[in-house]
């Protein structure tokens, strides 16, 4: 099935979906992380994108960079303030289908700041899994400035520059299950 034929309700499969990020650390290396707990659903109508919708909710406390101290710092008030703001949310507001790519524009809220972000998601196809579920795949990435969302903590380096880059690449590998 092509993207142009896609229609119906889809639910994210958290065990086969990755919501991750990459940013520069100390200006010389990259740090990668992901969120382990999230949920999301979409109503998709590629032939009539205006009839589509998308809602995603990510638990900020589920951030995982494979370093317990860094994860604790990311959960703190310096970054996500997970205790006061337990979720990052994304609500789709506009959908445009261009070949095998759907551009999903929506309101992303981190802490108490909401900004419009557009994710170009490349359609990876559809398949039946061994359990009879119809799975649909998408992949994409977008770069954002963390300062746009009030995530401004940083430390100056003696050699110039900062410990954490303002630019963050959000990477999505999505497996969604069609609902009957």
Secondary structure, 3 states (H helix, E strand, C coil): CCHHHCEEEEEECCCCCEEEEEEEECCCEEEEEEECCEEEEEEEEHHHHHHCEEEEEEEHHHEECCCHHHHHHHHCCCCCCCCCCCEEEEEEEEEEEECCEEEEEEEEEECCEEEEEEEEEEEEEEEECCCCCEEEEEEEEEEEEHHHHCCCCCCECCCCCECEEEEEEEEEEEEEEECC
